[in-house]
């Protein structure tokens, strides 16, 4: 026979003694008997009974229903009500406390024993069920994937912390809301709203839907690419009781895949550039040299025979050959910036510009111009590419001079501080410098600012100013490779200033 401990709560002492005797005769232990609701709560705390037999009608401020409610809430002890009679309102209050039995007085000892055994068994089953639910809740809360469960109508009944983090919803706020509100998704390509996967599962009788990549629109306006799968929750009869949605954030995975695809395309583009560079540097020069050689022979051997038109045509042929050679050389310079960069080293810009001025002596003298060099910083850079950059800018300033005045080119630099760095358009967390190349030449209309930095884009005809239209494109490519920006400001007819903003030190790779 069982030895469960039963707390008896009865304000009639004779009835209490009879109940106590019946319980002991049936093999139960009675650790205490209480006559009021307040005493029942106190005895329950002291004796920790397995079950409470509670008379509904007790003398004092607290009746048996309220005492049962507090005992159940505080100590999770099952309660069986004892009563001789009860009105409808009292009975309704008693039901709310979810008692494990209800015995009408007077009762037989066998009836009492049977009700107690059923109540204890029911309590053990519910306790195991709650432990199982807690165990399952702990597992689902600990796994790395997000989990949301719903009932058969698609209303959220559970979500784990990962689901809270990804959706932006707290579990307490999401409970009892439709899944479509907590887990709104759109198609990854079309951005059109996608129907709730749980509703689809329920409608299709539990067919599992796996690996559905969509974009989750979070509660706070974010967008997360998720890989989700859903499955039905069924009872032992196969009826669908709800569904479970499992999903994970694959945003970084998608970005990684996109980067890999981009890298593959970039590798293919580099391969094509290598082939183009080979053609430009090896295949193209020999026929151009032959054109120059034979046109020179024609000029020296047949100049006396050719008429004026013949001389003009031959001159045009030689100019075309020189232009092809110039374009080929500039193209090789342009593509080598990407394909064959040199390591960054410390470059004293003041010394470099002085060397350039010396190398450009002939061009300066031919234009009757001058180059004024101001203070310039020392930076980390590719010395070959920085030399190309400044040479193009100074050479352009000398070349595009006004017919009415000799060119004056000013080259100077400065370190940027505070707000100046933010206005420069480069990451403000690093130390920056600015190099200014200013001239008094013909200038340009600033509406063409973007156009002048594109290769083969020229604002003037070949007969006006010599060039291949690649120089400023090379400048931009060099600056971008160094993590900087290049721009210009100008007034047509009054000169231009090219502004190069560069990091003083290159970030560690």
Secondary structure, 3 states (H helix, E strand, C coil): CCCCEEEEECCCHHHHHHHHHHHHHCCCECCCEECCHHHHHHHHHHHCCCEEEEECCCCCCCCHHHHHHHHHHHHCCEEEEEECCCCHHHHHHHHHCCCCEEEECCCCHHHHHHHHHHHHHHHHHHHHHHHHHHHHHHHHHHCCCEEEEEECCCEEEEECHHHHHHHCCCHHHHCCCEHHHHCCEEECCCCCEECCHHHHHHHCCCCCEEEEEEEEECCCCCEEEEEEEEEEEECCCCCEEEEEEEEEECHHHHHHHHHHHHHHHHHHHHHHHHHHHHHHHHHHHHHHHHHHHHHHHHHHHHCCCCCHHHHHHHHHHHHHHHHHHHHHHHHHHHHHHHHCCCCCEEEEHHHHHHHHHHHCHHHHHHCCCEEEECCCCEEEECHHHHHHHHHHHHHHHHHCCCCCCCCEEEEEEEECCCHHHHHCCCCCCCCEEEEEEEECCCCCCHHHCCHHHCCCCCCCCCCCCCCCCCHHHHHHHHHHHCCCEEEEEEECCCEEEEEEEEECCCCCC
